[in-house]
């Protein structure tokens, strides 16, 4: 409890989810854009989908083989290139912790290629680039993928800090782009679109701040409190969306009958949160929530404990998407809450292999030697990408790919996507470029003695995901 502040580099070393952390100053991208990143292709995958143990894994392998077999008569067509930009290192590295599995699983499922509407068999290559958690770097590697690698479709996830600059490059250069795992308000309004002037090339299967808040209010209502909430956000694109006076979280919290205390937005990388903690303690906030990176949350939460600020519930976005982050926090992470766009309890199956959510979690744990986490939700972008490409009439035309994209109607591992449905605020298709995911929420809890993993993630709210079952009631934090 008395340890000194944790830096981004130190935390990621402790968590074991990234290599050496690179600084994310605004000028970094220009210095290292030429470094590029790793490239993976479908030419020779080292593993196969359904690689888990037991009967269910064997069944999954059979399904994968039957759904991806290519007709022997299919003529070879042009290679298709998918660009992937993700923060594999730096402050947001937790959002890329499952990338290796996602790529391997996808490559195994489509190892024989994709037969398009043209009747030809197309090899698919995934070109993976590291944004290093720097927005400038994200934009530059995306531009390189578009201009030099000539990608046909871009996929991206990992907070607005990565998604928005990549999407902006795609919009400017006429390249189809699909995204997930970021709030649609940040993606859409944060980039300057309006319902009457939407984007042409960039689309999102994303979560809504209204879903986040509805889930959290559902959780807060389960615990007797004074209905005072402390909110904190960083001075970033995400923070701007979350704090918006009309469409952000504060008006939604107020409408639900809770009083919010919200200090000024803090600078990214802050290590000393004494002022924010003092404000929450003075206001008597019995609930706390922030949109923070993992090291920021670690420093804030340890500071709360040192200052004897003991809210009944503490939650965070960004910082709690992977189990490694909880392992690094240790026992003080018990009962921290966050949103979840996927868990093994989700009732949807993988469109590429037919595997259930539980089978995907089992495969991930066996293949990677890590515990599953809600961040596996990002895999659905590859399901979506393959579906689009299979329906594209002319794979050499970005306009034709865009036509297939805007006609998407499918159900992925994180729920339905239907861009053919009417556009209406308050629905799952609130604006032209966005379809909402099934967004639930839950708590990380210390596992029982003898369990394989140190923490379990338990779903405790589904106001933003009515198709997903709840596992347990909310538990207040217990302080020793």
C-alpha positions as a Markdown table, in Angstrom:
| # | Residue | x | y | z |
|---|---|---|---|---|
| 1 | Unk | 0.0 | 0.0 | 0.0 |
| 2 | Unk | 2.9 | 2.3 | 0.7 |
| 3 | Unk | 4.8 | 1.6 | -2.6 |
| 4 | Unk | 5.9 | 4.5 | -4.8 |
| 5 | Unk | 3.9 | 5.4 | -7.9 |
| 6 | Unk | 4.1 | 2.9 | -10.8 |
| 7 | Unk | 5.3 | 4.1 | -14.2 |
| 8 | Unk | 3.8 | 2.8 | -17.4 |
| 9 | Unk | 7.0 | 1.0 | -18.2 |
| 10 | Unk | 7.2 | -0.6 | -14.7 |
| 11 | Unk | 3.6 | -1.7 | -14.7 |
| 12 | Unk | 3.7 | -3.4 | -18.1 |
| 13 | Unk | 6.9 | -5.2 | -17.0 |
| 14 | Unk | 5.1 | -6.4 | -13.9 |
| 15 | Unk | 2.0 | -7.4 | -15.8 |
| 16 | Unk | 4.0 | -9.3 | -18.5 |
| 17 | Unk | 1.7 | -8.1 | -21.3 |
| 18 | Unk | 4.2 | -6.1 | -23.4 |
| 19 | Unk | 7.9 | -5.7 | -24.1 |
| 20 | Unk | 9.8 | -2.5 | -23.4 |
| 21 | Unk | 7.3 | 0.3 | -23.3 |
| 22 | Unk | 7.8 | 3.1 | -25.7 |
| 23 | Unk | 7.0 | 6.7 | -24.8 |
| 24 | Unk | 3.9 | 8.1 | -26.4 |
| 25 | Unk | 4.8 | 11.7 | -26.9 |
| 26 | Unk | 3.2 | 13.5 | -29.8 |
| 27 | Unk | 6.5 | 13.6 | -31.8 |
| 28 | Unk | 7.2 | 9.9 | -31.5 |
| 29 | Unk | 5.3 | 8.8 | -34.6 |
| 30 | Unk | 7.4 | 10.9 | -36.9 |
| 31 | Unk | 10.7 | 9.4 | -35.6 |
| 32 | Unk | 9.8 | 5.7 | -35.9 |
| 33 | Unk | 7.1 | 5.3 | -38.6 |
| 34 | Unk | 9.6 | 3.6 | -40.8 |
| 35 | Unk | 10.1 | 0.8 | -38.3 |
| 36 | Unk | 7.0 | -1.0 | -39.5 |
| 37 | Unk | 5.9 | -4.1 | -37.7 |
| 38 | Unk | 5.5 | -7.8 | -37.9 |
| 39 | Unk | 3.8 | -9.4 | -40.8 |
| 40 | Unk | 1.8 | -12.6 | -40.7 |
| 41 | Unk | 0.3 | -14.5 | -43.6 |
| 42 | Unk | -1.9 | -17.4 | -44.2 |
| 43 | Unk | 0.9 | -19.2 | -46.1 |
| 44 | Unk | 1.9 | -21.4 | -43.2 |
| 45 | Unk | 0.0 | -21.1 | -39.9 |
| 46 | Unk | 1.7 | -22.7 | -36.9 |
| 47 | Unk | -1.5 | -23.8 | -35.3 |
| 48 | Unk | -5.1 | -24.7 | -36.2 |
| 49 | Unk | -8.4 | -23.4 | -35.0 |
| 50 | Unk | -10.0 | -25.7 | -32.4 |
| 51 | Unk | -6.6 | -26.4 | -30.8 |
| 52 | Unk | -8.0 | -26.8 | -27.3 |
| 53 | Unk | -8.2 | -30.1 | -25.4 |
| 54 | Unk | -11.1 | -32.4 | -24.9 |
| 55 | Unk | -14.1 | -33.4 | -27.0 |
| 56 | Unk | -15.3 | -29.9 | -27.6 |
| 57 | Unk | -12.0 | -28.8 | -29.2 |
| 58 | Unk | -12.1 | -31.8 | -31.5 |
| 59 | Unk | -15.6 | -31.0 | -32.6 |
| 60 | Unk | -14.6 | -27.4 | -33.2 |
| 61 | Unk | -11.7 | -28.5 | -35.5 |
| 62 | Unk | -14.1 | -30.6 | -37.5 |
| 63 | Unk | -16.5 | -27.6 | -37.9 |
| 64 | Unk | -13.7 | -25.3 | -38.9 |
| 65 | Unk | -12.5 | -27.7 | -41.6 |
| 66 | Unk | -16.0 | -28.2 | -43.0 |
| 67 | Unk | -16.7 | -24.4 | -43.2 |
| 68 | Unk | -13.5 | -23.4 | -44.9 |
| 69 | Unk | -12.9 | -26.1 | -47.5 |
| 70 | Unk | -12.3 | -24.6 | -50.9 |
| 71 | Unk | -13.8 | -26.2 | -54.0 |
| 72 | Unk | -11.1 | -28.0 | -56.0 |
| 73 | Unk | -12.4 | -26.3 | -59.1 |
| 74 | Unk | -12.0 | -22.8 | -57.9 |
| 75 | Unk | -9.5 | -20.7 | -59.9 |
| 76 | Unk | -6.8 | -18.9 | -58.0 |
| 77 | Unk | -7.6 | -15.2 | -57.7 |
| 78 | Unk | -5.7 | -12.1 | -56.5 |
| 79 | Unk | -4.3 | -12.0 | -53.0 |
| 80 | Unk | -6.3 | -10.0 | -50.5 |
| 81 | Unk | -4.5 | -7.9 | -47.9 |
| 82 | Unk | -6.0 | -7.0 | -44.6 |
| 83 | Unk | -4.2 | -4.3 | -42.6 |
| 84 | Unk | -4.3 | -4.6 | -38.8 |
| 85 | Unk | -3.2 | -1.7 | -36.5 |
| 86 | Unk | -3.1 | -2.3 | -32.7 |
| 87 | Unk | -1.2 | -1.0 | -29.7 |
| 88 | Unk | 1.1 | -3.9 | -29.1 |
| 89 | Unk | 3.4 | -1.9 | -26.8 |
| 90 | Unk | 2.9 | 1.2 | -24.6 |
| 91 | Unk | 0.2 | 2.3 | -22.3 |
| 92 | Unk | -2.6 | 0.6 | -24.2 |
| 93 | Unk | -0.8 | -2.7 | -24.7 |
| 94 | Unk | -3.5 | -4.7 | -22.9 |
| 95 | Unk | -5.7 | -4.1 | -25.9 |
| 96 | Unk | -3.4 | -6.2 | -28.1 |
| 97 | Unk | -2.7 | -9.0 | -25.6 |
| 98 | Unk | -4.9 | -11.4 | -27.6 |
| 99 | Unk | -3.8 | -10.3 | -31.1 |
| 100 | Unk | -1.5 | -13.2 | -31.7 |
| 101 | Unk | -4.3 | -15.7 | -31.0 |
| 102 | Unk | -6.8 | -13.7 | -33.1 |
| 103 | Unk | -4.5 | -13.8 | -36.1 |
| 104 | Unk | -3.6 | -17.4 | -35.7 |
| 105 | Unk | -7.2 | -18.5 | -35.2 |
| 106 | Unk | -8.3 | -16.5 | -38.3 |
| 107 | Unk | -5.5 | -17.8 | -40.4 |
| 108 | Unk | -6.2 | -21.4 | -39.5 |
| 109 | Unk | -9.9 | -20.9 | -40.3 |
| 110 | Unk | -9.2 | -19.5 | -43.8 |
| 111 | Unk | -5.9 | -21.2 | -44.5 |
| 112 | Unk | -7.3 | -22.5 | -47.9 |
| 113 | Unk | -8.3 | -19.0 | -48.9 |
| 114 | Unk | -11.7 | -17.3 | -49.5 |
| 115 | Unk | -13.9 | -18.0 | -52.4 |
| 116 | Unk | -15.5 | -14.8 | -53.4 |
| 117 | Unk | -18.6 | -13.9 | -55.4 |
| 118 | Unk | -16.3 | -14.0 | -58.5 |
| 119 | Unk | -15.9 | -17.8 | -57.9 |
| 120 | Unk | -12.2 | -17.4 | -57.5 |
| 121 | Unk | -10.1 | -18.6 | -54.5 |
| 122 | Unk | -8.3 | -15.7 | -52.8 |
| 123 | Unk | -5.4 | -16.1 | -50.4 |
| 124 | Unk | -5.6 | -13.7 | -47.5 |
| 125 | Unk | -2.6 | -12.0 | -45.9 |
| 126 | Unk | -2.9 | -10.1 | -42.6 |
| 127 | Unk | -0.3 | -7.3 | -42.2 |
| 128 | Unk | 0.0 | -6.4 | -38.5 |
| 129 | Unk | 1.5 | -3.1 | -37.4 |
| 130 | Unk | 2.1 | -1.7 | -33.9 |
| 131 | Unk | 0.8 | 1.7 | -33.1 |
| 132 | Unk | 3.0 | 1.8 | -29.9 |
| 133 | Unk | 0.1 | 3.4 | -28.1 |
| 134 | Unk | 0.9 | 6.7 | -30.0 |
| 135 | Unk | -1.9 | 8.3 | -32.1 |
| 136 | Unk | 0.7 | 9.8 | -34.5 |
| 137 | Unk | 2.3 | 6.5 | -35.0 |
| 138 | Unk | -1.1 | 4.8 | -35.5 |
| 139 | Unk | -1.9 | 7.3 | -38.3 |
| 140 | Unk | 1.5 | 6.8 | -40.0 |
| 141 | Unk | 1.5 | 3.0 | -40.0 |
| 142 | Unk | -2.0 | 3.1 | -41.3 |
| 143 | Unk | -0.9 | 5.4 | -44.1 |
| 144 | Unk | 2.0 | 3.1 | -44.9 |
| 145 | Unk | -0.4 | 0.1 | -45.1 |
| 146 | Unk | -2.6 | 2.0 | -47.5 |
| 147 | Unk | -0.1 | 3.6 | -49.7 |
| 148 | Unk | 2.8 | 1.1 | -49.8 |
| 149 | Unk | 1.2 | -2.3 | -48.9 |
| 150 | Unk | -2.0 | -1.5 | -50.8 |
| 151 | Unk | -4.3 | -3.2 | -48.3 |
| 152 | Unk | -7.8 | -3.9 | -49.4 |
| 153 | Unk | -9.5 | -3.6 | -46.0 |
| 154 | Unk | -8.3 | -2.1 | -42.6 |
| 155 | Unk | -9.2 | -3.5 | -39.2 |
| 156 | Unk | -8.5 | -1.7 | -36.0 |
| 157 | Unk | -9.4 | -1.8 | -32.3 |
| 158 | Unk | -8.0 | -0.6 | -29.0 |
| 159 | Unk | -9.5 | 2.7 | -27.7 |
| 160 | Unk | -10.1 | 5.9 | -29.6 |
| 161 | Unk | -6.4 | 6.8 | -29.3 |
| 162 | Unk | -5.7 | 4.1 | -31.9 |
| 163 | Unk | -9.0 | 3.7 | -33.7 |
| 164 | Unk | -9.6 | 7.3 | -34.6 |
| 165 | Unk | -6.3 | 8.2 | -36.3 |
| 166 | Unk | -6.4 | 5.0 | -38.3 |
| 167 | Unk | -10.0 | 5.6 | -39.3 |
| 168 | Unk | -9.1 | 9.2 | -40.3 |
| 169 | Unk | -6.4 | 7.9 | -42.6 |
| 170 | Unk | -8.7 | 5.4 | -44.2 |
| 171 | Unk | -11.4 | 8.1 | -44.7 |
| 172 | Unk | -9.0 | 10.5 | -46.3 |
| 173 | Unk | -7.5 | 7.9 | -48.6 |
| 174 | Unk | -10.6 | 6.0 | -49.6 |
| 175 | Unk | -9.9 | 2.7 | -47.9 |
| 176 | Unk | -12.7 | 0.6 | -46.3 |
| 177 | Unk | -12.1 | 0.3 | -42.5 |
| 178 | Unk | -13.9 | -1.6 | -39.8 |
| 179 | Unk | -13.4 | -1.2 | -36.1 |
| 180 | Unk | -14.6 | -2.4 | -32.7 |
| 181 | Unk | -13.8 | -2.1 | -29.0 |
| 182 | Unk | -14.3 | 1.7 | -28.7 |
| 183 | Unk | -17.2 | 4.0 | -27.8 |
| 184 | Unk | -19.2 | 5.0 | -30.8 |
| 185 | Unk | -19.5 | 8.6 | -29.5 |
| 186 | Unk | -15.7 | 8.9 | -29.7 |
| 187 | Unk | -15.5 | 7.3 | -33.1 |
| 188 | Unk | -18.4 | 9.2 | -34.7 |
| 189 | Unk | -18.9 | 12.6 | -33.1 |
| 190 | Unk | -15.3 | 12.7 | -31.8 |
| 191 | Unk | -14.1 | 12.7 | -35.4 |
| 192 | Unk | -16.6 | 15.3 | -36.6 |
| 193 | Unk | -19.4 | 13.3 | -38.2 |
| 194 | Unk | -23.1 | 14.2 | -37.9 |
| 195 | Unk | -26.2 | 12.2 | -38.8 |
| 196 | Unk | -26.6 | 14.3 | -42.0 |
| 197 | Unk | -22.9 | 14.2 | -42.8 |
| 198 | Unk | -21.6 | 10.7 | -42.0 |
| 199 | Unk | -18.4 | 9.0 | -43.0 |
| 200 | Unk | -18.1 | 7.1 | -46.2 |
| 201 | Unk | -15.3 | 4.6 | -45.6 |
| 202 | Unk | -15.1 | 3.9 | -41.9 |
| 203 | Unk | -17.5 | 1.8 | -39.8 |
| 204 | Unk | -17.7 | 0.6 | -36.2 |
| 205 | Unk | -19.3 | -2.3 | -34.4 |
| 206 | Unk | -18.9 | -0.6 | -31.1 |
| 207 | Unk | -20.2 | 0.1 | -27.7 |
| 208 | Unk | -22.2 | 3.1 | -26.5 |
| 209 | Unk | -21.6 | 5.3 | -23.5 |
| 210 | Unk | -25.3 | 4.9 | -22.8 |
| 211 | Unk | -24.7 | 1.2 | -22.6 |
| 212 | Unk | -21.8 | 1.6 | -20.2 |
| 213 | Unk | -23.8 | 3.9 | -18.0 |
| 214 | Unk | -26.9 | 1.7 | -18.0 |
| 215 | Unk | -24.9 | -1.3 | -17.0 |
| 216 | Unk | -23.1 | 0.6 | -14.2 |
| 217 | Unk | -26.3 | 2.2 | -12.9 |
| 218 | Unk | -27.7 | -1.3 | -12.8 |
| 219 | Unk | -24.7 | -2.4 | -10.7 |
| 220 | Unk | -24.8 | 0.7 | -8.4 |
| 221 | Unk | -28.5 | 0.1 | -7.7 |
| 222 | Unk | -27.7 | -3.3 | -6.2 |
| 223 | Unk | -25.6 | -1.8 | -3.4 |
| 224 | Unk | -27.0 | 0.7 | -0.7 |
| 225 | Unk | -25.1 | 3.9 | -1.2 |
| 226 | Unk | -25.6 | 7.7 | -0.8 |
| 227 | Unk | -25.7 | 7.9 | -4.6 |
| 228 | Unk | -22.6 | 10.1 | -4.9 |
| 229 | Unk | -20.3 | 9.1 | -7.7 |
| 230 | Unk | -16.7 | 10.2 | -8.4 |
| 231 | Unk | -15.8 | 10.4 | -12.1 |
| 232 | Unk | -12.4 | 10.9 | -13.6 |
| 233 | Unk | -11.1 | 11.1 | -17.2 |
| 234 | Unk | -7.9 | 11.8 | -19.0 |
| 235 | Unk | -7.4 | 14.7 | -21.4 |
| 236 | Unk | -7.7 | 12.5 | -24.5 |
| 237 | Unk | -10.2 | 11.8 | -27.3 |
| 238 | Unk | -11.9 | 9.3 | -25.1 |
| 239 | Unk | -12.0 | 11.7 | -22.2 |
| 240 | Unk | -13.6 | 14.4 | -24.4 |
| 241 | Unk | -16.4 | 11.9 | -25.4 |
| 242 | Unk | -17.0 | 10.6 | -21.9 |
| 243 | Unk | -17.3 | 14.1 | -20.4 |
| 244 | Unk | -19.5 | 15.7 | -23.1 |
| 245 | Unk | -22.2 | 17.7 | -21.4 |
| 246 | Unk | -24.9 | 16.5 | -23.8 |
| 247 | Unk | -23.9 | 13.0 | -24.9 |
| 248 | Unk | -21.4 | 11.8 | -22.4 |
| 249 | Unk | -21.6 | 10.0 | -19.0 |
| 250 | Unk | -22.4 | 12.9 | -16.6 |
| 251 | Unk | -25.9 | 13.7 | -17.9 |
| 252 | Unk | -26.8 | 10.0 | -18.0 |
| 253 | Unk | -25.6 | 9.6 | -14.4 |
| 254 | Unk | -27.6 | 12.6 | -13.3 |
| 255 | Unk | -30.7 | 11.3 | -15.1 |
| 256 | Unk | -30.4 | 8.1 | -13.2 |
| 257 | Unk | -30.6 | 9.9 | -9.9 |
| 258 | Unk | -26.9 | 10.0 | -9.0 |
| 259 | Unk | -24.8 | 13.1 | -8.1 |
| 260 | Unk | -21.4 | 13.2 | -9.8 |
| 261 | Unk | -18.2 | 14.8 | -8.7 |
| 262 | Unk | -15.9 | 15.3 | -11.7 |
| 263 | Unk | -12.5 | 17.1 | -11.3 |
| 264 | Unk | -10.8 | 18.6 | -14.4 |
| 265 | Unk | -9.4 | 16.0 | -16.8 |
| 266 | Unk | -5.9 | 14.9 | -15.9 |
| 267 | Unk | -3.0 | 14.7 | -18.2 |
| 268 | Unk | -2.2 | 11.2 | -19.7 |
| 269 | Unk | 0.5 | 9.5 | -17.7 |
| 270 | Unk | -0.3 | 11.2 | -14.4 |
| 271 | Unk | 1.1 | 9.3 | -11.4 |
| 272 | Unk | -0.1 | 11.5 | -8.5 |
| 273 | Unk | -3.9 | 11.6 | -8.1 |
| 274 | Unk | -3.9 | 13.2 | -4.6 |
| 275 | Unk | -6.1 | 16.1 | -5.8 |
| 276 | Unk | -8.8 | 13.8 | -7.3 |
| 277 | Unk | -8.8 | 11.5 | -4.3 |
| 278 | Unk | -9.2 | 14.4 | -1.9 |
| 279 | Unk | -12.1 | 15.8 | -4.0 |
| 280 | Unk | -13.9 | 12.4 | -4.0 |
| 281 | Unk | -13.3 | 11.9 | -0.3 |
| 282 | Unk | -14.5 | 15.4 | 0.6 |
| 283 | Unk | -17.7 | 14.9 | -1.5 |
| 284 | Unk | -18.3 | 11.5 | 0.2 |
| 285 | Unk | -18.4 | 9.6 | -3.1 |
| 286 | Unk | -19.2 | 6.0 | -2.2 |
| 287 | Unk | -18.9 | 5.0 | -5.9 |
| 288 | Unk | -16.0 | 5.7 | -8.2 |
| 289 | Unk | -15.3 | 5.2 | -11.9 |
| 290 | Unk | -12.6 | 6.3 | -14.3 |
| 291 | Unk | -11.5 | 5.8 | -17.9 |
| 292 | Unk | -7.8 | 5.1 | -17.2 |
| 293 | Unk | -4.8 | 3.2 | -18.5 |
| 294 | Unk | -3.6 | 0.3 | -16.3 |
| 295 | Unk | -0.7 | 2.1 | -14.7 |
| 296 | Unk | -2.9 | 5.1 | -14.0 |
| 297 | Unk | -5.5 | 3.0 | -12.3 |
| 298 | Unk | -2.8 | 1.2 | -10.3 |
| 299 | Unk | -1.4 | 4.5 | -9.0 |
| 300 | Unk | -4.9 | 6.0 | -8.3 |
| 301 | Unk | -6.2 | 2.9 | -6.5 |
| 302 | Unk | -3.1 | 2.5 | -4.3 |
| 303 | Unk | -3.3 | 6.3 | -3.5 |
| 304 | Unk | -7.0 | 5.8 | -2.5 |
| 305 | Unk | -6.0 | 3.1 | -0.1 |
| 306 | Unk | -3.1 | 5.1 | 1.4 |
| 307 | Unk | -5.5 | 8.0 | 1.9 |
| 308 | Unk | -8.2 | 5.8 | 3.5 |
| 309 | Unk | -10.6 | 6.6 | 0.7 |
| 310 | Unk | -12.8 | 3.5 | 0.6 |
| 311 | Unk | -15.6 | 3.6 | -2.0 |
| 312 | Unk | -18.0 | 0.7 | -1.9 |
| 313 | Unk | -17.5 | 0.2 | -5.7 |
| 314 | Unk | -14.6 | 1.1 | -7.9 |
| 315 | Unk | -14.5 | 0.6 | -11.6 |
| 316 | Unk | -12.5 | 1.6 | -14.7 |
| 317 | Unk | -12.6 | 1.3 | -18.5 |
| 318 | Unk | -9.4 | 0.6 | -20.5 |
| 319 | Unk | -7.5 | -0.6 | -17.5 |
| 320 | Unk | -9.3 | -3.9 | -16.7 |
| 321 | Unk | -9.8 | -5.6 | -20.1 |
| 322 | Unk | -7.2 | -8.4 | -19.5 |
| 323 | Unk | -6.6 | -10.8 | -16.6 |
| 324 | Unk | -2.8 | -9.9 | -16.6 |
| 325 | Unk | -3.8 | -6.4 | -15.4 |
| 326 | Unk | -5.6 | -7.9 | -12.3 |
| 327 | Unk | -2.7 | -10.3 | -11.6 |
| 328 | Unk | -0.4 | -7.3 | -11.4 |
| 329 | Unk | -2.7 | -5.4 | -9.0 |
| 330 | Unk | -3.0 | -8.4 | -6.8 |
| 331 | Unk | -5.6 | -8.8 | -4.0 |
| 332 | Unk | -6.5 | -5.1 | -4.1 |
| 333 | Unk | -8.1 | -5.8 | -7.5 |
| 334 | Unk | -10.8 | -7.9 | -5.9 |
| 335 | Unk | -14.3 | -6.7 | -7.0 |
| 336 | Unk | -13.2 | -4.0 | -9.3 |
| 337 | Unk | -15.8 | -3.6 | -12.1 |
| 338 | Unk | -15.6 | -2.9 | -15.8 |
| 339 | Unk | -17.6 | -3.4 | -19.0 |
| 340 | Unk | -17.3 | -6.5 | -21.1 |
| 341 | Unk | -18.2 | -7.0 | -24.8 |
| 342 | Unk | -17.5 | -10.7 | -24.6 |
| 343 | Unk | -17.1 | -13.6 | -22.1 |
| 344 | Unk | -17.3 | -17.4 | -22.4 |
| 345 | Unk | -20.9 | -17.0 | -21.3 |
| 346 | Unk | -21.9 | -15.1 | -24.4 |
| 347 | Unk | -24.5 | -17.1 | -26.4 |
| 348 | Unk | -23.1 | -16.5 | -29.9 |
| 349 | Unk | -20.9 | -18.8 | -32.0 |
| 350 | Unk | -17.9 | -18.1 | -34.2 |
| 351 | Unk | -18.9 | -17.7 | -37.8 |
| 352 | Unk | -15.6 | -18.9 | -39.1 |
| 353 | Unk | -15.4 | -22.2 | -37.1 |
| 354 | Unk | -18.7 | -22.8 | -35.5 |
| 355 | Unk | -17.0 | -22.8 | -32.0 |
| 356 | Unk | -18.9 | -21.6 | -29.0 |
| 357 | Unk | -17.7 | -18.7 | -26.8 |
| 358 | Unk | -16.5 | -21.3 | -24.2 |
| 359 | Unk | -14.6 | -23.2 | -26.9 |
| 360 | Unk | -12.9 | -20.0 | -28.0 |
| 361 | Unk | -11.8 | -19.2 | -24.4 |
| 362 | Unk | -10.5 | -22.8 | -24.0 |
| 363 | Unk | -8.5 | -22.6 | -27.2 |
| 364 | Unk | -7.0 | -19.2 | -26.3 |
| 365 | Unk | -5.9 | -20.4 | -22.9 |
| 366 | Unk | -4.3 | -23.5 | -24.3 |
| 367 | Unk | -2.7 | -21.9 | -27.2 |
| 368 | Unk | -1.4 | -18.8 | -25.4 |
| 369 | Unk | -1.0 | -20.1 | -21.8 |
| 370 | Unk | -2.9 | -17.1 | -20.6 |
| 371 | Unk | -6.3 | -16.6 | -19.0 |
| 372 | Unk | -9.1 | -15.3 | -21.3 |
| 373 | Unk | -10.3 | -11.8 | -20.8 |
| 374 | Unk | -13.1 | -9.5 | -22.2 |
| 375 | Unk | -10.6 | -8.2 | -24.7 |
| 376 | Unk | -11.1 | -11.3 | -26.8 |
| 377 | Unk | -14.2 | -9.4 | -28.0 |
| 378 | Unk | -11.9 | -7.8 | -30.6 |
| 379 | Unk | -11.7 | -11.1 | -32.6 |
| 380 | Unk | -15.1 | -10.4 | -34.1 |
| 381 | Unk | -13.6 | -7.8 | -36.4 |
| 382 | Unk | -12.0 | -10.7 | -38.3 |
| 383 | Unk | -15.3 | -12.5 | -38.6 |
| 384 | Unk | -16.8 | -9.3 | -40.0 |
| 385 | Unk | -13.9 | -8.8 | -42.4 |
| 386 | Unk | -14.1 | -12.3 | -43.9 |
| 387 | Unk | -17.9 | -12.0 | -44.2 |
| 388 | Unk | -17.5 | -8.7 | -46.1 |
| 389 | Unk | -14.8 | -10.1 | -48.5 |
| 390 | Unk | -16.8 | -13.2 | -49.3 |
| 391 | Unk | -19.7 | -11.0 | -50.4 |
| 392 | Unk | -17.7 | -8.5 | -52.4 |
| 393 | Unk | -18.4 | -8.6 | -56.1 |
| 394 | Unk | -15.1 | -7.1 | -57.2 |
| 395 | Unk | -12.3 | -7.6 | -54.7 |
| 396 | Unk | -10.0 | -5.3 | -56.7 |
| 397 | Unk | -12.4 | -2.4 | -56.1 |
| 398 | Unk | -12.6 | -0.5 | -52.8 |
| 399 | Unk | -16.0 | 0.8 | -53.8 |
| 400 | Unk | -17.2 | -2.8 | -54.2 |
| 401 | Unk | -15.8 | -3.8 | -50.8 |
| 402 | Unk | -17.6 | -0.8 | -49.3 |
| 403 | Unk | -20.8 | -1.9 | -50.9 |
| 404 | Unk | -20.5 | -5.3 | -49.2 |
| 405 | Unk | -19.6 | -3.6 | -45.9 |
| 406 | Unk | -22.6 | -1.4 | -45.8 |
| 407 | Unk | -24.8 | -4.4 | -46.6 |
| 408 | Unk | -23.5 | -6.4 | -43.5 |
| 409 | Unk | -26.2 | -8.5 | -41.7 |
| 410 | Unk | -24.7 | -11.2 | -39.5 |
| 411 | Unk | -24.2 | -12.4 | -36.0 |
| 412 | Unk | -20.6 | -12.5 | -34.7 |
| 413 | Unk | -19.2 | -13.8 | -31.4 |
| 414 | Unk | -20.1 | -10.5 | -29.8 |
| 415 | Unk | -23.6 | -10.2 | -31.2 |
| 416 | Unk | -25.5 | -9.0 | -34.3 |
| 417 | Unk | -24.4 | -6.5 | -36.9 |
| 418 | Unk | -27.1 | -5.2 | -39.2 |
| 419 | Unk | -26.3 | -2.2 | -41.3 |
| 420 | Unk | -29.4 | -2.8 | -43.3 |
| 421 | Unk | -31.6 | -1.8 | -40.4 |
| 422 | Unk | -33.1 | 1.7 | -40.0 |
| 423 | Unk | -30.9 | 4.3 | -38.5 |
| 424 | Unk | -32.3 | 5.8 | -35.3 |
| 425 | Unk | -30.8 | 7.2 | -32.1 |
| 426 | Unk | -31.5 | 5.0 | -29.1 |
| 427 | Unk | -31.4 | 1.8 | -31.2 |
| 428 | Unk | -28.5 | -0.6 | -32.0 |
| 429 | Unk | -28.1 | 1.4 | -35.3 |
| 430 | Unk | -27.9 | 4.9 | -33.8 |
| 431 | Unk | -26.0 | 6.6 | -36.7 |
| 432 | Unk | -25.1 | 5.5 | -40.2 |
| 433 | Unk | -21.6 | 4.3 | -39.5 |
| 434 | Unk | -22.2 | 2.5 | -36.2 |
| 435 | Unk | -23.9 | -0.7 | -35.1 |
| 436 | Unk | -23.8 | -1.4 | -31.3 |
| 437 | Unk | -22.4 | -4.5 | -29.7 |
| 438 | Unk | -24.0 | -6.4 | -26.8 |
| 439 | Unk | -22.2 | -4.7 | -24.0 |
| 440 | Unk | -22.4 | -6.2 | -20.5 |
| 441 | Unk | -20.5 | -5.5 | -17.3 |
| 442 | Unk | -19.1 | -7.4 | -14.3 |
| 443 | Unk | -16.5 | -7.7 | -11.6 |
| 444 | Unk | -13.1 | -9.3 | -11.3 |
| 445 | Unk | -13.1 | -11.5 | -8.2 |
| 446 | Unk | -10.4 | -13.4 | -6.5 |
| 447 | Unk | -10.8 | -17.1 | -7.4 |
| 448 | Unk | -11.3 | -19.8 | -4.9 |
| 449 | Unk | -8.2 | -21.6 | -3.6 |
| 450 | Unk | -7.0 | -24.3 | -6.0 |
| 451 | Unk | -8.4 | -22.5 | -9.1 |
| 452 | Unk | -6.3 | -22.4 | -12.2 |
| 453 | Unk | -6.3 | -18.6 | -12.4 |
| 454 | Unk | -6.0 | -16.0 | -9.7 |
| 455 | Unk | -9.1 | -14.0 | -10.7 |
| 456 | Unk | -12.5 | -14.8 | -12.3 |
| 457 | Unk | -14.6 | -12.3 | -14.2 |
| 458 | Unk | -18.3 | -12.5 | -13.2 |
| 459 | Unk | -21.0 | -10.8 | -15.2 |
| 460 | Unk | -23.3 | -8.8 | -12.9 |
| 461 | Unk | -25.2 | -6.5 | -15.4 |
| 462 | Unk | -26.7 | -6.8 | -18.8 |
| 463 | Unk | -28.7 | -3.6 | -19.3 |
| 464 | Unk | -26.6 | -3.0 | -22.5 |
| 465 | Unk | -26.7 | -6.7 | -23.5 |
| 466 | Unk | -30.2 | -8.1 | -23.0 |
| 467 | Unk | -29.2 | -11.3 | -25.0 |
| 468 | Unk | -26.4 | -12.1 | -22.5 |
| 469 | Unk | -27.2 | -13.9 | -19.1 |
| 470 | Unk | -26.1 | -12.4 | -15.7 |
| 471 | Unk | -24.0 | -14.7 | -13.5 |
| 472 | Unk | -24.2 | -13.1 | -10.0 |
| 473 | Unk | -25.2 | -10.1 | -8.0 |
| 474 | Unk | -22.8 | -7.2 | -7.4 |
| 475 | Unk | -20.5 | -7.4 | -4.3 |
| 476 | Unk | -19.2 | -4.4 | -2.5 |
| 477 | Unk | -15.5 | -4.0 | -1.9 |
| 478 | Unk | -14.4 | -5.3 | 1.5 |
| 479 | Unk | -11.4 | -3.5 | 3.1 |
| 480 | Unk | -9.2 | -5.2 | 5.7 |
